[in-house]
Amino acid sequence: MKSSTKDQAEGKFHQVKGKIKEVVGEIVDNPKWEAEGAGEKMAGQVQEKVGQIKKVWEK
């Protein structure tokens, strides 16, 4: 698997994982989980963008 594809896939995974943490944090009223989820979601978005940029440069 190319590194760009791997970054995009891992980025999506972290976005989903972060969203789940965020929602669970809201449900159980745990601000720490909400913050962790939001941070992980954002990191996933960045990683996905890095993958997209790598894909452009590979061409």
CHARMM-style PDB file with segment names, atoms N, HN, CA, C and O in Angstrom:
ATOM      1  N   MET     1       0.847  -1.171   0.000  1.00  0.00      PROA
ATOM      2  CA  MET     1       0.000   0.000   0.000  1.00  0.00      PROA
ATOM      3  C   MET     1       0.899   1.242   0.000  1.00  0.00      PROA
ATOM      4  O   MET     1       1.869   1.326   0.754  1.00  0.00      PROA
ATOM      5  N   LYS     2       0.561   2.176  -0.841  1.00  0.00      PROA
ATOM      6  HN  LYS     2      -0.227   2.108  -1.453  1.00  0.00      PROA
ATOM      7  CA  LYS     2       1.330   3.420  -0.901  1.00  0.00      PROA
ATOM      8  C   LYS     2       1.140   4.205   0.395  1.00  0.00      PROA
ATOM      9  O   LYS     2       0.108   4.107   1.058  1.00  0.00      PROA
ATOM     10  N   SER     3       2.157   4.978   0.732  1.00  0.00      PROA
ATOM     11  HN  SER     3       2.996   5.057   0.193  1.00  0.00      PROA
ATOM     12  CA  SER     3       2.086   5.743   1.979  1.00  0.00      PROA
ATOM     13  C   SER     3       0.953   6.769   1.951  1.00  0.00      PROA
ATOM     14  O   SER     3       0.361   7.074   2.986  1.00  0.00      PROA
ATOM     15  N   SER     4       0.655   7.299   0.765  1.00  0.00      PROA
ATOM     16  HN  SER     4       1.136   7.052  -0.076  1.00  0.00      PROA
ATOM     17  CA  SER     4      -0.428   8.279   0.679  1.00  0.00      PROA
ATOM     18  C   SER     4      -1.775   7.626   0.977  1.00  0.00      PROA
ATOM     19  O   SER     4      -2.611   8.200   1.675  1.00  0.00      PROA
ATOM     20  N   THR     5      -1.977   6.434   0.449  1.00  0.00      PROA
ATOM     21  HN  THR     5      -1.298   5.968  -0.118  1.00  0.00      PROA
ATOM     22  CA  THR     5      -3.227   5.717   0.697  1.00  0.00      PROA
ATOM     23  C   THR     5      -3.322   5.312   2.160  1.00  0.00      PROA
ATOM     24  O   THR     5      -4.392   5.380   2.766  1.00  0.00      PROA
ATOM     25  N   LYS     6      -2.202   4.894   2.719  1.00  0.00      PROA
ATOM     26  HN  LYS     6      -1.333   4.839   2.227  1.00  0.00      PROA
ATOM     27  CA  LYS     6      -2.166   4.500   4.125  1.00  0.00      PROA
ATOM     28  C   LYS     6      -2.501   5.694   5.024  1.00  0.00      PROA
ATOM     29  O   LYS     6      -3.270   5.560   5.976  1.00  0.00      PROA
ATOM     30  N   ASP     7      -1.926   6.857   4.723  1.00  0.00      PROA
ATOM     31  HN  ASP     7      -1.301   6.966   3.950  1.00  0.00      PROA
ATOM     32  CA  ASP     7      -2.209   8.059   5.513  1.00  0.00      PROA
ATOM     33  C   ASP     7      -3.689   8.433   5.422  1.00  0.00      PROA
ATOM     34  O   ASP     7      -4.303   8.807   6.421  1.00  0.00      PROA
ATOM     35  N   GLN     8      -4.250   8.330   4.233  1.00  0.00      PROA
ATOM     36  HN  GLN     8      -3.751   8.026   3.421  1.00  0.00      PROA
ATOM     37  CA  GLN     8      -5.657   8.667   4.072  1.00  0.00      PROA
ATOM     38  C   GLN     8      -6.545   7.710   4.861  1.00  0.00      PROA
ATOM     39  O   GLN     8      -7.494   8.139   5.518  1.00  0.00      PROA
ATOM     40  N   ALA     9      -6.241   6.419   4.797  1.00  0.00      PROA
ATOM     41  HN  ALA     9      -5.471   6.071   4.263  1.00  0.00      PROA
ATOM     42  CA  ALA     9      -7.034   5.427   5.513  1.00  0.00      PROA
ATOM     43  C   ALA     9      -6.913   5.607   7.023  1.00  0.00      PROA
ATOM     44  O   ALA     9      -7.913   5.578   7.740  1.00  0.00      PROA
ATOM     45  N   GLU    10      -5.689   5.791   7.499  1.00  0.00      PROA
ATOM     46  HN  GLU    10      -4.877   5.815   6.917  1.00  0.00      PROA
ATOM     47  CA  GLU    10      -5.491   5.994   8.934  1.00  0.00      PROA
ATOM     48  C   GLU    10      -6.154   7.292   9.394  1.00  0.00      PROA
ATOM     49  O   GLU    10      -6.689   7.367  10.500  1.00  0.00      PROA
ATOM     50  N   GLY    11      -6.113   8.307   8.541  1.00  0.00      PROA
ATOM     51  HN  GLY    11      -5.678   8.246   7.642  1.00  0.00      PROA
ATOM     52  CA  GLY    11      -6.763   9.575   8.873  1.00  0.00      PROA
ATOM     53  C   GLY    11      -8.262   9.401   9.050  1.00  0.00      PROA
ATOM     54  O   GLY    11      -8.846   9.926   9.998  1.00  0.00      PROA
ATOM     55  N   LYS    12      -8.880   8.668   8.141  1.00  0.00      PROA
ATOM     56  HN  LYS    12      -8.405   8.242   7.371  1.00  0.00      PROA
ATOM     57  CA  LYS    12     -10.322   8.401   8.248  1.00  0.00      PROA
ATOM     58  C   LYS    12     -10.628   7.632   9.525  1.00  0.00      PROA
ATOM     59  O   LYS    12     -11.590   7.935  10.231  1.00  0.00      PROA
ATOM     60  N   PHE    13      -9.783   6.616   9.817  1.00  0.00      PROA
ATOM     61  HN  PHE    13      -9.002   6.371   9.244  1.00  0.00      PROA
ATOM     62  CA  PHE    13      -9.976   5.810  11.026  1.00  0.00      PROA
ATOM     63  C   PHE    13      -9.936   6.691  12.273  1.00  0.00      PROA
ATOM     64  O   PHE    13     -10.787   6.558  13.152  1.00  0.00      PROA
ATOM     65  N   HSD    14      -8.962   7.583  12.354  1.00  0.00      PROA
ATOM     66  HN  HSD    14      -8.271   7.692  11.639  1.00  0.00      PROA
ATOM     67  CA  HSD    14      -8.838   8.459  13.523  1.00  0.00      PROA
ATOM     68  C   HSD    14     -10.001   9.444  13.608  1.00  0.00      PROA
ATOM     69  O   HSD    14     -10.433   9.804  14.703  1.00  0.00      PROA
ATOM     70  N   GLN    15     -10.506   9.880  12.455  1.00  0.00      PROA
ATOM     71  HN  GLN    15     -10.155   9.588  11.565  1.00  0.00      PROA
ATOM     72  CA  GLN    15     -11.659  10.779  12.470  1.00  0.00      PROA
ATOM     73  C   GLN    15     -12.882  10.076  13.054  1.00  0.00      PROA
ATOM     74  O   GLN    15     -13.603  10.643  13.876  1.00  0.00      PROA
ATOM     75  N   VAL    16     -13.105   8.836  12.621  1.00  0.00      PROA
ATOM     76  HN  VAL    16     -12.519   8.376  11.954  1.00  0.00      PROA
ATOM     77  CA  VAL    16     -14.255   8.078  13.118  1.00  0.00      PROA
ATOM     78  C   VAL    16     -14.091   7.774  14.605  1.00  0.00      PROA
ATOM     79  O   VAL    16     -15.029   7.934  15.387  1.00  0.00      PROA
ATOM     80  N   LYS    17     -12.892   7.336  14.986  1.00  0.00      PROA
ATOM     81  HN  LYS    17     -12.130   7.207  14.351  1.00  0.00      PROA
ATOM     82  CA  LYS    17     -12.617   7.022  16.389  1.00  0.00      PROA
ATOM     83  C   LYS    17     -12.810   8.277  17.257  1.00  0.00      PROA
ATOM     84  O   LYS    17     -13.384   8.210  18.344  1.00  0.00      PROA
ATOM     85  N   GLY    18     -12.326   9.408  16.764  1.00  0.00      PROA
ATOM     86  HN  GLY    18     -11.860   9.463  15.881  1.00  0.00      PROA
ATOM     87  CA  GLY    18     -12.474  10.664  17.491  1.00  0.00      PROA
ATOM     88  C   GLY    18     -13.926  11.074  17.638  1.00  0.00      PROA
ATOM     89  O   GLY    18     -14.338  11.543  18.699  1.00  0.00      PROA
ATOM     90  N   LYS    19     -14.708  10.900  16.578  1.00  0.00      PROA
ATOM     91  HN  LYS    19     -14.374  10.519  15.716  1.00  0.00      PROA
ATOM     92  CA  LYS    19     -16.124  11.252  16.625  1.00  0.00      PROA
ATOM     93  C   LYS    19     -16.852  10.385  17.639  1.00  0.00      PROA
ATOM     94  O   LYS    19     -17.713  10.870  18.372  1.00  0.00      PROA
ATOM     95  N   ILE    20     -16.501   9.081  17.682  1.00  0.00      PROA
ATOM     96  HN  ILE    20     -15.801   8.687  17.087  1.00  0.00      PROA
ATOM     97  CA  ILE    20     -17.129   8.177  18.645  1.00  0.00      PROA
ATOM     98  C   ILE    20     -16.801   8.620  20.075  1.00  0.00      PROA
ATOM     99  O   ILE    20     -17.686   8.675  20.929  1.00  0.00      PROA
ATOM    100  N   LYS    21     -15.528   8.935  20.331  1.00  0.00      PROA
ATOM    101  HN  LYS    21     -14.809   8.891  19.637  1.00  0.00      PROA
ATOM    102  CA  LYS    21     -15.140   9.398  21.669  1.00  0.00      PROA
ATOM    103  C   LYS    21     -15.887  10.676  22.034  1.00  0.00      PROA
ATOM    104  O   LYS    21     -16.341  10.848  23.165  1.00  0.00      PROA
ATOM    105  N   GLU    22     -16.002  11.562  21.059  1.00  0.00      PROA
ATOM    106  HN  GLU    22     -15.632  11.423  20.141  1.00  0.00      PROA
ATOM    107  CA  GLU    22     -16.667  12.844  21.296  1.00  0.00      PROA
ATOM    108  C   GLU    22     -18.138  12.622  21.680  1.00  0.00      PROA
ATOM    109  O   GLU    22     -18.631  13.223  22.634  1.00  0.00      PROA
ATOM    110  N   VAL    23     -18.822  11.767  20.941  1.00  0.00      PROA
ATOM    111  HN  VAL    23     -18.420  11.279  20.166  1.00  0.00      PROA
ATOM    112  CA  VAL    23     -20.235  11.512  21.201  1.00  0.00      PROA
ATOM    113  C   VAL    23     -20.423  10.797  22.540  1.00  0.00      PROA
ATOM    114  O   VAL    23     -21.317  11.145  23.311  1.00  0.00      PROA
ATOM    115  N   VAL    24     -19.587   9.805  22.813  1.00  0.00      PROA
ATOM    116  HN  VAL    24     -18.861   9.522  22.186  1.00  0.00      PROA
ATOM    117  CA  VAL    24     -19.680   9.102  24.096  1.00  0.00      PROA
ATOM    118  C   VAL    24     -19.421  10.077  25.241  1.00  0.00      PROA
ATOM    119  O   VAL    24     -20.089  10.020  26.273  1.00  0.00      PROA
ATOM    120  N   GLY    25     -18.464  10.960  25.058  1.00  0.00      PROA
ATOM    121  HN  GLY    25     -17.921  11.006  24.219  1.00  0.00      PROA
ATOM    122  CA  GLY    25     -18.184  11.967  26.084  1.00  0.00      PROA
ATOM    123  C   GLY    25     -19.376  12.861  26.346  1.00  0.00      PROA
ATOM    124  O   GLY    25     -19.644  13.225  27.491  1.00  0.00      PROA
ATOM    125  N   GLU    26     -20.096  13.217  25.287  1.00  0.00      PROA
ATOM    126  HN  GLU    26     -19.878  12.921  24.357  1.00  0.00      PROA
ATOM    127  CA  GLU    26     -21.296  14.037  25.449  1.00  0.00      PROA
ATOM    128  C   GLU    26     -22.381  13.248  26.181  1.00  0.00      PROA
ATOM    129  O   GLU    26     -23.059  13.777  27.061  1.00  0.00      PROA
ATOM    130  N   ILE    27     -22.536  11.975  25.806  1.00  0.00      PROA
ATOM    131  HN  ILE    27     -21.985  11.545  25.090  1.00  0.00      PROA
ATOM    132  CA  ILE    27     -23.592  11.149  26.405  1.00  0.00      PROA
ATOM    133  C   ILE    27     -23.354  10.943  27.903  1.00  0.00      PROA
ATOM    134  O   ILE    27     -24.278  11.064  28.707  1.00  0.00      PROA
ATOM    135  N   VAL    28     -22.117  10.633  28.269  1.00  0.00      PROA
ATOM    136  HN  VAL    28     -21.366  10.535  27.616  1.00  0.00      PROA
ATOM    137  CA  VAL    28     -21.828  10.363  29.684  1.00  0.00      PROA
ATOM    138  C   VAL    28     -21.377  11.620  30.428  1.00  0.00      PROA
ATOM    139  O   VAL    28     -20.970  11.554  31.588  1.00  0.00      PROA
ATOM    140  N   ASP    29     -21.453  12.746  29.758  1.00  0.00      PROA
ATOM    141  HN  ASP    29     -21.784  12.800  28.816  1.00  0.00      PROA
ATOM    142  CA  ASP    29     -21.087  14.035  30.342  1.00  0.00      PROA
ATOM    143  C   ASP    29     -19.652  14.022  30.880  1.00  0.00      PROA
ATOM    144  O   ASP    29     -19.391  14.347  32.038  1.00  0.00      PROA
ATOM    145  N   ASN    30     -18.732  13.630  29.984  1.00  0.00      PROA
ATOM    146  HN  ASN    30     -18.944  13.365  29.043  1.00  0.00      PROA
ATOM    147  CA  ASN    30     -17.313  13.582  30.340  1.00  0.00      PROA
ATOM    148  C   ASN    30     -16.555  14.528  29.391  1.00  0.00      PROA
ATOM    149  O   ASN    30     -16.239  14.143  28.265  1.00  0.00      PROA
ATOM    150  N   PRO    31     -16.266  15.746  29.830  1.00  0.00      PROA
ATOM    151  CA  PRO    31     -15.611  16.730  28.967  1.00  0.00      PROA
ATOM    152  C   PRO    31     -14.223  16.280  28.490  1.00  0.00      PROA
ATOM    153  O   PRO    31     -13.777  16.673  27.412  1.00  0.00      PROA
ATOM    154  N   LYS    32     -13.546  15.459  29.296  1.00  0.00      PROA
ATOM    155  HN  LYS    32     -13.908  15.140  30.172  1.00  0.00      PROA
ATOM    156  CA  LYS    32     -12.218  14.973  28.900  1.00  0.00      PROA
ATOM    157  C   LYS    32     -12.324  14.125  27.633  1.00  0.00      PROA
ATOM    158  O   LYS    32     -11.531  14.290  26.706  1.00  0.00      PROA
ATOM    159  N   TRP    33     -13.293  13.226  27.591  1.00  0.00      PROA
ATOM    160  HN  TRP    33     -13.938  13.092  28.344  1.00  0.00      PROA
ATOM    161  CA  TRP    33     -13.472  12.382  26.403  1.00  0.00      PROA
ATOM    162  C   TRP    33     -13.891  13.219  25.198  1.00  0.00      PROA
ATOM    163  O   TRP    33     -13.455  12.972  24.074  1.00  0.00      PROA
ATOM    164  N   GLU    34     -14.742  14.210  25.448  1.00  0.00      PROA
ATOM    165  HN  GLU    34     -15.097  14.410  26.361  1.00  0.00      PROA
ATOM    166  CA  GLU    34     -15.156  15.097  24.359  1.00  0.00      PROA
ATOM    167  C   GLU    34     -13.943  15.795  23.753  1.00  0.00      PROA
ATOM    168  O   GLU    34     -13.799  15.862  22.532  1.00  0.00      PROA
ATOM    169  N   ALA    35     -13.077  16.310  24.612  1.00  0.00      PROA
ATOM    170  HN  ALA    35     -13.194  16.255  25.604  1.00  0.00      PROA
ATOM    171  CA  ALA    35     -11.886  17.021  24.143  1.00  0.00      PROA
ATOM    172  C   ALA    35     -10.928  16.074  23.430  1.00  0.00      PROA
ATOM    173  O   ALA    35     -10.388  16.412  22.377  1.00  0.00      PROA
ATOM    174  N   GLU    36     -10.715  14.887  24.001  1.00  0.00      PROA
ATOM    175  HN  GLU    36     -11.154  14.612  24.856  1.00  0.00      PROA
ATOM    176  CA  GLU    36      -9.840  13.902  23.349  1.00  0.00      PROA
ATOM    177  C   GLU    36     -10.392  13.529  21.985  1.00  0.00      PROA
ATOM    178  O   GLU    36      -9.647  13.428  21.010  1.00  0.00      PROA
ATOM    179  N   GLY    37     -11.697  13.325  21.919  1.00  0.00      PROA
ATOM    180  HN  GLY    37     -12.303  13.407  22.710  1.00  0.00      PROA
ATOM    181  CA  GLY    37     -12.332  12.962  20.655  1.00  0.00      PROA
ATOM    182  C   GLY    37     -12.181  14.047  19.608  1.00  0.00      PROA
ATOM    183  O   GLY    37     -11.884  13.766  18.447  1.00  0.00      PROA
ATOM    184  N   ALA    38     -12.387  15.284  20.022  1.00  0.00      PROA
ATOM    185  HN  ALA    38     -12.628  15.512  20.965  1.00  0.00      PROA
ATOM    186  CA  ALA    38     -12.252  16.405  19.089  1.00  0.00      PROA
ATOM    187  C   ALA    38     -10.816  16.517  18.592  1.00  0.00      PROA
ATOM    188  O   ALA    38     -10.577  16.768  17.410  1.00  0.00      PROA
ATOM    189  N   GLY    39      -9.865  16.331  19.499  1.00  0.00      PROA
ATOM    190  HN  GLY    39     -10.059  16.128  20.459  1.00  0.00      PROA
ATOM    191  CA  GLY    39      -8.454  16.396  19.113  1.00  0.00      PROA
ATOM    192  C   GLY    39      -8.075  15.280  18.158  1.00  0.00      PROA
ATOM    193  O   GLY    39      -7.371  15.506  17.175  1.00  0.00      PROA
ATOM    194  N   GLU    40      -8.544  14.074  18.448  1.00  0.00      PROA
ATOM    195  HN  GLU    40      -9.116  13.890  19.247  1.00  0.00      PROA
ATOM    196  CA  GLU    40      -8.218  12.941  17.578  1.00  0.00      PROA
ATOM    197  C   GLU    40      -8.876  13.095  16.209  1.00  0.00      PROA
ATOM    198  O   GLU    40      -8.296  12.732  15.185  1.00  0.00      PROA
ATOM    199  N   LYS    41     -10.087  13.635  16.204  1.00  0.00      PROA
ATOM    200  HN  LYS    41     -10.558  13.930  17.036  1.00  0.00      PROA
ATOM    201  CA  LYS    41     -10.782  13.870  14.936  1.00  0.00      PROA
ATOM    202  C   LYS    41     -10.004  14.874  14.084  1.00  0.00      PROA
ATOM    203  O   LYS    41      -9.853  14.690  12.876  1.00  0.00      PROA
ATOM    204  N   MET    42      -9.521  15.922  14.715  1.00  0.00      PROA
ATOM    205  HN  MET    42      -9.643  16.071  15.696  1.00  0.00      PROA
ATOM    206  CA  MET    42      -8.754  16.933  13.999  1.00  0.00      PROA
ATOM    207  C   MET    42      -7.432  16.353  13.487  1.00  0.00      PROA
ATOM    208  O   MET    42      -7.022  16.632  12.360  1.00  0.00      PROA
ATOM    209  N   ALA    43      -6.776  15.556  14.311  1.00  0.00      PROA
ATOM    210  HN  ALA    43      -7.109  15.330  15.227  1.00  0.00      PROA
ATOM    211  CA  ALA    43      -5.525  14.920  13.886  1.00  0.00      PROA
ATOM    212  C   ALA    43      -5.768  14.002  12.701  1.00  0.00      PROA
ATOM    213  O   ALA    43      -4.936  13.916  11.798  1.00  0.00      PROA
ATOM    214  N   GLY    44      -6.894  13.321  12.700  1.00  0.00      PROA
ATOM    215  HN  GLY    44      -7.570  13.391  13.434  1.00  0.00      PROA
ATOM    216  CA  GLY    44      -7.248  12.456  11.575  1.00  0.00      PROA
ATOM    217  C   GLY    44      -7.463  13.250  10.298  1.00  0.00      PROA
ATOM    218  O   GLY    44      -7.081  12.807   9.215  1.00  0.00      PROA
ATOM    219  N   GLN    45      -8.068  14.413  10.421  1.00  0.00      PROA
ATOM    220  HN  GLN    45      -8.379  14.773  11.300  1.00  0.00      PROA
ATOM    221  CA  GLN    45      -8.280  15.268   9.257  1.00  0.00      PROA
ATOM    222  C   GLN    45      -6.938  15.731   8.680  1.00  0.00      PROA
ATOM    223  O   GLN    45      -6.748  15.761   7.464  1.00  0.00      PROA
ATOM    224  N   VAL    46      -6.027  16.084   9.562  1.00  0.00      PROA
ATOM    225  HN  VAL    46      -6.182  16.060  10.550  1.00  0.00      PROA
ATOM    226  CA  VAL    46      -4.699  16.521   9.122  1.00  0.00      PROA
ATOM    227  C   VAL    46      -3.976  15.370   8.430  1.00  0.00      PROA
ATOM    228  O   VAL    46      -3.372  15.560   7.375  1.00  0.00      PROA
ATOM    229  N   GLN    47      -4.035  14.179   9.021  1.00  0.00      PROA
ATOM    230  HN  GLN    47      -4.526  14.025   9.879  1.00  0.00      PROA
ATOM    231  CA  GLN    47      -3.354  13.026   8.439  1.00  0.00      PROA
ATOM    232  C   GLN    47      -3.942  12.683   7.067  1.00  0.00      PROA
ATOM    233  O   GLN    47      -3.208  12.320   6.147  1.00  0.00      PROA
ATOM    234  N   GLU    48      -5.245  12.797   6.933  1.00  0.00      PROA
ATOM    235  HN  GLU    48      -5.841  13.092   7.680  1.00  0.00      PROA
ATOM    236  CA  GLU    48      -5.870  12.527   5.642  1.00  0.00      PROA
ATOM    237  C   GLU    48      -5.392  13.543   4.595  1.00  0.00      PROA
ATOM    238  O   GLU    48      -5.112  13.175   3.455  1.00  0.00      PROA
ATOM    239  N   LYS    49      -5.301  14.801   4.979  1.00  0.00      PROA
ATOM    240  HN  LYS    49      -5.529  15.100   5.905  1.00  0.00      PROA
ATOM    241  CA  LYS    49      -4.822  15.833   4.050  1.00  0.00      PROA
ATOM    242  C   LYS    49      -3.370  15.576   3.645  1.00  0.00      PROA
ATOM    243  O   LYS    49      -2.997  15.777   2.489  1.00  0.00      PROA
ATOM    244  N   VAL    50      -2.556  15.133   4.603  1.00  0.00      PROA
ATOM    245  HN  VAL    50      -2.859  14.970   5.542  1.00  0.00      PROA
ATOM    246  CA  VAL    50      -1.163  14.801   4.294  1.00  0.00      PROA
ATOM    247  C   VAL    50      -1.131  13.699   3.240  1.00  0.00      PROA
ATOM    248  O   VAL    50      -0.337  13.759   2.300  1.00  0.00      PROA
ATOM    249  N   GLY    51      -1.985  12.700   3.392  1.00  0.00      PROA
ATOM    250  HN  GLY    51      -2.630  12.652   4.155  1.00  0.00      PROA
ATOM    251  CA  GLY    51      -2.072  11.628   2.411  1.00  0.00      PROA
ATOM    252  C   GLY    51      -2.467  12.131   1.035  1.00  0.00      PROA
ATOM    253  O   GLY    51      -1.942  11.673   0.021  1.00  0.00      PROA
ATOM    254  N   GLN    52      -3.399  13.077   1.009  1.00  0.00      PROA
ATOM    255  HN  GLN    52      -3.826  13.449   1.833  1.00  0.00      PROA
ATOM    256  CA  GLN    52      -3.836  13.651  -0.267  1.00  0.00      PROA
ATOM    257  C   GLN    52      -2.704  14.424  -0.934  1.00  0.00      PROA
ATOM    258  O   GLN    52      -2.528  14.363  -2.151  1.00  0.00      PROA
ATOM    259  N   ILE    53      -1.949  15.144  -0.133  1.00  0.00      PROA
ATOM    260  HN  ILE    53      -2.092  15.194   0.856  1.00  0.00      PROA
ATOM    261  CA  ILE    53      -0.826  15.914  -0.668  1.00  0.00      PROA
ATOM    262  C   ILE    53       0.254  14.962  -1.197  1.00  0.00      PROA
ATOM    263  O   ILE    53       0.815  15.188  -2.269  1.00  0.00      PROA
ATOM    264  N   LYS    54       0.541  13.898  -0.441  1.00  0.00      PROA
ATOM    265  HN  LYS    54       0.085  13.714   0.430  1.00  0.00      PROA
ATOM    266  CA  LYS    54       1.525  12.915  -0.901  1.00  0.00      PROA
ATOM    267  C   LYS    54       1.104  12.311  -2.231  1.00  0.00      PROA
ATOM    268  O   LYS    54       1.932  12.076  -3.111  1.00  0.00      PROA
ATOM    269  N   LYS    55      -0.202  12.062  -2.367  1.00  0.00      PROA
ATOM    270  HN  LYS    55      -0.875  12.253  -1.652  1.00  0.00      PROA
ATOM    271  CA  LYS    55      -0.704  11.460  -3.599  1.00  0.00      PROA
ATOM    272  C   LYS    55      -0.452  12.380  -4.796  1.00  0.00      PROA
ATOM    273  O   LYS    55      -0.100  11.917  -5.881  1.00  0.00      PROA
ATOM    274  N   VAL    56      -0.634  13.666  -4.592  1.00  0.00      PROA
ATOM    275  HN  VAL    56      -0.920  14.042  -3.711  1.00  0.00      PROA
ATOM    276  CA  VAL    56      -0.385  14.638  -5.669  1.00  0.00      PROA
ATOM    277  C   VAL    56       1.095  14.637  -6.051  1.00  0.00      PROA
ATOM    278  O   VAL    56       1.429  14.682  -7.235  1.00  0.00      PROA
ATOM    279  N   TRP    57       1.981  14.585  -5.058  1.00  0.00      PROA
ATOM    280  HN  TRP    57       1.710  14.548  -4.097  1.00  0.00      PROA
ATOM    281  CA  TRP    57       3.405  14.640  -5.327  1.00  0.00      PROA
ATOM    282  C   TRP    57       3.945  13.341  -5.915  1.00  0.00      PROA
ATOM    283  O   TRP    57       5.012  13.346  -6.529  1.00  0.00      PROA
ATOM    284  N   GLU    58       3.231  12.225  -5.740  1.00  0.00      PROA
ATOM    285  HN  GLU    58       2.364  12.220  -5.242  1.00  0.00      PROA
ATOM    286  CA  GLU    58       3.677  10.952  -6.290  1.00  0.00      PROA
ATOM    287  C   GLU    58       3.502  10.884  -7.802  1.00  0.00      PROA
ATOM    288  O   GLU    58       4.171  10.096  -8.471  1.00  0.00      PROA
ATOM    289  N   LYS    59       2.614  11.699  -8.338  1.00  0.00      PROA
ATOM    290  HN  LYS    59       2.071  12.339  -7.794  1.00  0.00      PROA
ATOM    291  CA  LYS    59       2.338  11.657  -9.783  1.00  0.00      PROA
ATOM    292  C   LYS    59       3.442  12.240 -10.584  1.00  0.00      PROA
ATOM    293  OT1 LYS    59       3.361  12.278 -11.812  1.00  0.00      PROA
TER     294      LYS     59
END
